[in-house]
Amino acid sequence: PEQRKLRNLVRHREDLLNLVVQQKNRLADCADDDLQAAWQRLLATCSAEIETVEQQIEQHLAQHPALQQTYELLRSVKGLGPVACWTLMAEMPDLAEYENAAAAAADAGVTPAHHESGETVRRKPKMSKVGKATIRGALYFPALTAMRFNPVIRTFAERLEKQGKPKMAIIVAVMRKLIHLAYGVLKHKKPFDPNFTSATSGST
C-alpha cells in the first residue's frame, strides 16, 4: 500500500506539471484579458498543489523507514535529485531485484538502438525508447548535472567525448550509467562511493 500511494503521488505531481505546461502555452497564445486572468489563477492553483504534493511525498517517505532508506541511498548518487529519486522509486520499485544493472537499463529504455539495413546502410545509434518513458524523462536533467558534479560520471562522459561520441549519445550513456549506479546502491544497500564504484555500479 505504501508503494502504491507513493506511485500515485508521484504521478499526480507529473500530471500537474503537464497541466502547467499546457496552460502556459495557452496563456502565451491568448490576447483576451479575462482568459489570461483565468489561466493565471489556474496556474497559481496548480503551482500551490504541486508544492502540497511534494510535501506529501516527503512526509510519506518519512513515515515509512524502508522507503526513506531507499530514497537516501538513491540520493547518495550525485546527480540524482529528489524528483529523479521519487520517480525511480515509483516506477521501478523492484529496481534492486533485476538480474543485473543492464537488465534494469533495458527496461528503462536507455540502451542504444542500432539500425542496420543489409551491410551498407547504418545510422547512428539512438536511444531505444522501449520501456519506461517516465524514467527517461526523469533522468535527462540529472544526467546533465551528473556530468558536471559526479566525478565518476564526469570521467565516464569525458572518455566518451574523446572517443568522438555525439553529445546526445553521451547523455544517453550517462542516463544508463545512472541507472547502473542506482541499481548498485540499492542492490548492495550501501551509499554511492566514487572510490569504489566497481562494487556498486554493476556492468557498464
Buried (B, 14 or more C-beta within 10 A) or exposed (E): EEBEBBBEBBBBBBEBBEBBEEBEEBBEEBEEEEEBEBBEEBBEEBEEBBEEBBEBBBEBBEEBEEBBEBBEBBBBBBBBBBBBBBBBBBBBBEBBEBEEBBBBBBBBBBBEEEEEEEEEEEEEBBBBEEBBEBBBEBBBBBBBBBBEEBEBBBEBBEEBBEEEBEEEBBBBBBBBBBBBBBBBBBBBEBEBBBEEBEEBBBEB
